[in-house]
Amino acid sequence: MQLDEFETKEYFSKHPQVYQGDWQNIARASLVWELFRHKYSPIKYVPDIKCPILFVAASEDCLCPVGQIYKAAKIAQQGQLLARDCTHFELYRGKLFEGIISEQVNFFRQHTGLANAPARITAAAGVRAIAKLAGIPENGKQTAAL
């Protein structure tokens, strides 16, 4: 999973030119994955997740294998796929980003019982709705596995 030149520029455009404390980025974040991928397979747990999951995929993503996202969405109990023809970092810019955020908010509202709520809801109401969806009662003790 090597970034091409365009994606590398997009990635580093979000970072300061000079890091505090003389920190240097000398290892890719994916190094941990490359070292331990034979021991870790999160996709095998996807079928066990009971709450709705929104998977967001970029068809030209060099960081997150799009095939794995499609597979996860297919095997999830309540999976929904939101795919766009773009790169990993293009998802986070301009109109494409605004559209994705809008769809994520709609997904959240639909699956938390807030679909007919006013456009502005309090953070506390959102947290309560997520907790209820996850099976966590008001006292904070989880009763259902995610």
C-alpha positions in Angstrom: 0.0 0.0 0.0 2.3 2.7 -1.2 0.9 6.2 -1.9 1.3 7.5 -5.4 2.8 11.0 -5.8 -0.6 12.8 -5.8 -1.7 11.1 -2.6 1.7 11.7 -0.9 1.3 15.4 -1.6 -2.3 15.4 -0.3 -1.2 13.6 2.9 1.7 15.9 3.7 -0.2 19.0 2.8 -2.0 18.6 6.1 1.2 18.4 8.1 3.4 21.3 9.4 6.6 21.9 7.5 8.6 21.8 10.8 7.5 19.5 13.6 8.0 20.5 17.2 10.7 18.8 19.2 12.7 17.8 16.0 10.3 14.9 15.5 10.9 13.1 12.1 8.4 10.8 10.4 10.7 7.9 9.4 8.2 5.0 9.5 4.9 4.6 7.7 1.9 4.1 9.9 1.2 0.9 7.9 4.4 -0.6 9.2 2.6 -2.0 12.3 0.1 -3.6 9.9 2.8 -5.0 7.7 4.5 -6.6 10.7 1.4 -8.1 12.3 -1.1 -8.6 9.6 -0.7 -12.4 9.8 -2.0 -12.2 13.4 -4.8 -9.6 13.0 -7.9 -9.9 10.9 -10.6 -7.5 12.0 -12.9 -8.5 9.1 -13.6 -11.9 10.7 -15.4 -10.0 13.5 -17.7 -8.0 11.2 -20.5 -10.6 11.1 -20.7 -10.4 14.9 -21.5 -6.7 15.0 -25.2 -6.2 15.6 -25.6 -2.4 15.1 -25.8 -0.7 11.8 -22.5 0.1 10.1 -21.8 2.7 7.4 -18.8 1.8 5.3 -17.2 4.7 3.3 -15.0 3.6 0.4 -12.9 5.5 -2.1 -12.5 3.4 -5.3 -9.0 4.6 -5.9 -7.8 4.4 -2.3 -4.2 3.4 -1.9 -4.4 3.2 1.9 -7.5 1.2 2.7 -8.1 -1.8 0.4 -11.4 -1.1 -1.2 -12.1 -4.8 -1.8 -12.0 -5.4 1.9 -14.4 -2.5 2.5 -16.9 -4.0 0.0 -16.5 -7.5 1.6 -17.1 -6.1 5.1 -20.2 -4.3 3.9 -21.5 -7.5 2.4 -20.9 -9.7 5.4 -22.1 -7.2 8.0 -25.5 -7.9 9.6 -26.6 -4.3 8.9 -24.0 -3.0 6.6 -24.5 -0.1 4.2 -21.9 0.9 1.7 -21.2 4.5 0.6 -18.7 4.4 -2.3 -17.2 7.2 -4.3 -15.0 7.3 -7.3 -12.1 9.1 -5.8 -8.8 8.8 -3.9 -8.5 8.4 -0.1 -7.8 12.1 0.5 -10.3 13.4 -2.0 -13.0 12.2 0.4 -12.1 15.0 2.8 -12.3 18.0 0.5 -14.9 20.3 -1.0 -18.3 19.3 -2.3 -17.5 15.6 -2.1 -16.7 15.9 1.6 -19.9 17.9 2.2 -22.0 15.3 0.4 -20.4 12.4 2.4 -20.9 14.2 5.7 -24.6 14.8 4.8 -25.1 11.1 4.0 -23.3 10.1 7.3 -25.6 12.4 9.2 -28.6 10.9 7.5 -27.4 7.4 8.3 -26.9 8.4 12.0 -30.4 10.0 12.2 -32.1 7.1 10.5 -30.5 4.4 12.8 -30.9 6.3 16.0 -34.5 7.2 15.8 -33.7 10.8 15.1 -34.9 10.9 11.5 -37.8 13.2 12.3 -36.0 15.2 14.9 -35.2 18.9 14.3 -32.1 19.5 12.2 -30.2 20.7 15.3 -30.1 18.2 18.1 -28.1 18.4 21.2 -24.9 16.3 21.6 -26.4 14.7 24.7 -29.4 13.5 22.6 -27.1 12.1 20.0 -25.0 10.2 22.6 -28.2 8.8 24.2 -29.4 7.6 20.8 -26.1 5.9 20.0 -26.0 4.3 23.5 -29.5 3.0 23.0 -28.6 1.6 19.6 -25.6 -0.2 21.1 -27.6 -1.6 24.0 -26.2 0.6 26.7 -28.8 1.7 29.2 -28.9 5.1 30.9 -26.9 3.7 33.8 -23.9 3.1 31.4 -23.8 -0.7 31.8 -23.6 -2.4 28.4 -26.3 -5.1 27.9 -25.8 -6.1 24.3 -22.6 -6.8 22.4 -21.8 -4.5 19.5 
